[in-house]
């Protein structure tokens, strides 16, 4: 499972989300490239999210679900800032997406 920080819309109605699209946390890597930041737990996200206070929400999901939704072309960093983590460039993400088995109907 992965935890994806999302921007909190500051809704007047608790638990109600106006948008059907989540605004995921994209950060700038050391080389200046913009990457999608995801984490293996909400606790691992805390040190990064402290610098992005608008991203107080989050989605917990499977990596395959995320890959299917983004469709490739987006670099991803798992656990940025932690020793235990991985970085995937856009080409690797596209390759992983192409390797996914067909999604089963619900």
Backbone bond lengths (Angstrom), bond angles and torsions (degrees), N, CA, C in turn:
res aa  C-N    CA-C-N  psi(-1)  N-CA   C-N-CA  omega(-1)  CA-C   N-CA-C  phi
1 X - - - 1.464 - - 1.528 111.67 -
2 X 1.314 115.70 150.37 1.453 122.12 177.25 1.521 110.14 -126.20
3 X 1.327 115.06 147.36 1.456 122.22 174.60 1.517 107.52 -107.04
4 X 1.339 115.69 125.54 1.462 121.40 179.36 1.523 108.49 -114.04
5 X 1.331 118.12 112.54 1.468 119.14 174.62 1.524 110.18 -63.52
6 X 1.328 116.10 138.46 1.462 121.29 177.57 1.521 109.52 -129.71
7 X 1.322 114.28 152.92 1.475 119.97 179.01 1.523 109.15 -68.23
8 X 1.313 115.60 131.22 1.455 122.14 176.84 1.517 108.04 -83.66
9 X 1.341 116.12 126.38 1.472 120.46 -176.39 1.527 113.71 -77.84
10 X 1.305 118.32 -4.29 1.476 121.18 -178.98 1.525 110.88 56.05
11 X 1.322 115.23 51.17 1.464 121.12 -177.80 1.520 111.79 -72.55
12 X 1.325 115.97 145.33 1.453 118.99 176.11 1.533 111.68 -71.48
13 X 1.328 117.87 -22.85 1.465 121.56 179.50 1.524 108.00 -104.30
14 X 1.330 116.83 113.57 1.458 122.29 -177.80 1.525 111.52 -55.76
15 X 1.342 116.79 129.92 1.456 121.37 175.74 1.513 114.93 81.96
16 X 1.328 118.26 0.84 1.462 121.08 -179.16 1.515 109.10 -102.93
17 X 1.320 116.84 125.94 1.459 121.30 178.57 1.519 108.81 -108.78
18 X 1.327 116.47 124.57 1.466 120.49 -178.71 1.515 112.11 -73.47
19 X 1.304 118.08 -34.65 1.460 121.81 -174.75 1.522 110.66 -97.82
20 X 1.327 115.79 148.99 1.466 119.69 174.71 1.534 110.41 -93.29
21 X 1.327 117.52 -3.30 1.458 121.74 177.69 1.520 109.39 -110.53
22 X 1.323 115.06 127.95 1.455 119.84 177.91 1.526 109.29 -81.43
23 X 1.310 116.69 140.03 1.458 122.58 176.05 1.527 106.56 -93.54
24 X 1.346 116.25 97.35 1.457 122.08 -174.91 1.525 111.31 -79.59
25 X 1.333 115.10 157.48 1.457 121.39 -177.92 1.529 110.88 -79.05
26 X 1.321 116.30 115.75 1.455 122.98 175.50 1.522 106.41 -113.28
27 X 1.345 115.69 126.12 1.466 120.55 -177.81 1.527 109.60 -119.33
28 X 1.305 115.70 165.07 1.457 120.37 177.94 1.519 108.88 -95.02
29 X 1.338 116.75 124.38 1.458 122.12 179.08 1.532 109.69 -75.24
30 X 1.328 115.89 172.35 1.462 120.92 -178.99 1.523 112.53 -58.18
31 X 1.342 116.81 -31.20 1.461 120.56 -179.06 1.535 112.62 -86.51
32 X 1.339 116.92 4.15 1.454 121.74 178.68 1.514 114.46 91.21
33 X 1.343 117.61 -7.65 1.461 120.98 178.95 1.528 110.06 -74.27
34 X 1.334 115.71 143.33 1.465 120.33 178.18 1.519 108.69 -90.00
35 X 1.350 116.28 128.47 1.458 121.60 -176.46 1.530 110.04 -130.96
36 X 1.316 114.94 150.32 1.458 121.86 174.83 1.519 107.84 -78.01
37 X 1.324 117.48 125.18 1.462 122.51 -178.97 1.523 109.67 -98.48
38 X 1.335 115.61 122.88 1.458 121.96 175.82 1.526 107.92 -132.66
39 X 1.325 116.12 161.84 1.458 120.31 -172.50 1.522 110.95 -137.68
40 X 1.333 115.81 156.61 1.456 120.14 179.19 1.523 112.38 -81.95
41 X 1.323 117.27 -5.44 1.466 121.54 174.20 1.532 109.18 -163.67
42 X 1.335 116.97 156.18 1.470 119.20 175.91 1.532 112.30 -59.57
43 X 1.332 117.45 -32.82 1.465 120.97 -179.29 1.529 111.20 -64.32
44 X 1.326 116.46 -37.46 1.469 119.59 179.74 1.530 111.06 -70.81
45 X 1.317 117.62 -22.33 1.467 120.79 179.49 1.527 111.93 -76.72
46 X 1.317 117.62 -25.51 1.470 121.09 -171.34 1.523 115.03 -53.00
47 X 1.363 120.77 -46.49 1.475 118.58 -178.25 1.532 113.24 -61.63
48 X 1.319 118.77 -34.45 1.471 121.82 179.20 1.525 110.06 -78.44
49 X 1.325 116.63 -45.33 1.465 121.33 -176.16 1.530 111.45 -63.18
50 X 1.330 117.85 -25.55 1.469 120.40 176.21 1.530 111.29 -56.39
51 X 1.330 116.72 -29.27 1.465 121.62 179.75 1.529 112.52 -85.39
52 X 1.330 116.71 -7.58 1.468 122.84 -179.27 1.531 108.73 -131.14
53 X 1.328 117.86 73.26 1.469 120.75 -172.75 1.529 115.07 -60.98
54 X 1.334 118.69 -20.76 1.463 120.14 177.78 1.529 111.83 -70.64
55 X 1.325 117.10 -16.33 1.469 121.97 -176.58 1.528 110.38 -97.25
56 X 1.312 115.23 60.87 1.467 120.07 -178.22 1.523 112.55 -92.64
57 X 1.322 117.29 -7.59 1.453 120.73 176.35 1.517 110.36 -94.38
58 X 1.323 116.31 179.69 1.454 118.94 178.83 1.513 112.48 -169.73
59 X 1.325 114.74 159.10 1.457 122.92 177.00 1.518 107.27 -125.14
60 X 1.324 116.67 131.82 1.455 122.33 175.34 1.517 107.32 -105.09
61 X 1.339 116.96 121.95 1.462 120.40 -175.28 1.521 110.21 -152.76
62 X 1.315 115.54 179.99 1.458 122.26 176.89 1.531 109.83 -89.78
63 X 1.329 116.64 151.35 1.459 122.03 179.18 1.529 110.62 -60.27
64 X 1.327 117.15 -39.98 1.469 120.15 -179.58 1.533 110.79 -62.82
65 X 1.335 117.62 -37.56 1.468 121.33 177.84 1.527 109.72 -61.58
66 X 1.335 116.02 -45.55 1.468 120.85 179.03 1.523 110.65 -61.75
67 X 1.333 117.15 -46.14 1.464 120.24 -179.56 1.523 111.56 -59.08
68 X 1.325 116.62 -42.46 1.468 119.96 179.68 1.527 111.26 -63.88
69 X 1.308 117.72 -36.28 1.464 121.15 -175.75 1.529 112.39 -77.02
70 X 1.343 117.42 -36.05 1.463 118.32 -178.32 1.524 111.46 -86.26
71 X 1.332 117.11 -25.33 1.454 121.09 173.81 1.513 116.53 70.86
72 X 1.296 119.33 9.45 1.459 121.62 177.83 1.512 112.52 95.39
73 X 1.322 114.54 173.84 1.456 120.44 178.97 1.512 114.38 81.03
74 X 1.331 117.64 2.46 1.455 121.98 -178.95 1.524 108.66 -122.64
75 X 1.342 118.33 121.46 1.461 119.05 175.34 1.534 110.32 -66.20
76 X 1.320 116.58 144.45 1.467 121.93 179.76 1.520 109.36 -127.86
77 X 1.319 115.79 137.01 1.459 121.92 173.18 1.524 107.75 -116.95
78 X 1.330 115.56 121.87 1.461 121.06 176.41 1.523 107.48 -96.47
79 X 1.317 116.55 122.60 1.464 124.66 -178.40 1.528 113.12 59.34
80 X 1.351 118.84 51.99 1.466 118.68 177.24 1.529 110.25 -59.32
81 X 1.327 114.63 138.90 1.457 119.94 -179.19 1.518 113.89 89.30
82 X 1.300 117.47 -7.04 1.461 122.27 179.29 1.526 109.50 -109.54
83 X 1.328 115.69 149.59 1.466 119.75 176.72 1.526 110.93 -65.62
84 X 1.332 116.06 -36.07 1.458 120.69 179.10 1.521 108.39 -90.90
85 X 1.305 115.66 100.25 1.458 120.81 -177.98 1.512 110.61 -175.30
86 X 1.317 115.65 176.88 1.461 121.62 179.62 1.512 110.10 -146.72
87 X 1.329 115.23 149.06 1.454 121.44 174.68 1.521 108.39 -117.46
88 X 1.330 115.76 134.73 1.452 122.20 179.02 1.523 108.33 -121.32
89 X 1.333 116.88 125.10 1.460 118.14 176.12 1.527 109.12 -77.25
90 X 1.323 116.29 170.19 1.469 121.43 -175.26 1.527 112.03 -59.50
91 X 1.337 117.76 -37.65 1.465 120.38 179.49 1.526 111.69 -65.46
92 X 1.328 116.84 -40.64 1.467 120.53 178.69 1.528 110.49 -65.33
93 X 1.327 117.30 -39.85 1.466 120.26 177.95 1.524 109.79 -62.98
94 X 1.333 117.67 -43.31 1.464 120.62 177.88 1.524 110.67 -61.07
95 X 1.328 117.06 -39.36 1.466 121.59 177.94 1.535 110.36 -64.57
96 X 1.320 117.31 -44.45 1.467 120.70 178.93 1.524 111.14 -62.66
97 X 1.325 116.93 -41.60 1.465 120.91 178.68 1.527 109.98 -60.43
98 X 1.323 116.88 -42.00 1.466 121.14 -179.49 1.527 112.30 -65.52
99 X 1.329 117.32 -24.27 1.462 122.10 -178.26 1.531 113.56 -87.84
100 X 1.317 117.80 -8.32 1.457 120.68 -177.89 1.526 111.10 -66.94
101 X 1.319 117.15 138.41 1.478 118.87 174.38 1.530 109.39 -69.43
102 X 1.323 117.61 158.30 1.467 119.58 178.24 1.535 110.38 -56.95
103 X 1.327 114.59 144.07 1.457 120.52 179.64 1.517 109.66 -74.71
104 X 1.318 116.85 132.19 1.463 120.95 178.51 1.528 110.18 -78.89
105 X 1.318 116.99 141.11 1.470 118.87 177.31 1.529 110.19 -63.27
106 X 1.312 115.62 146.95 1.472 120.62 -178.36 1.513 111.91 -73.91
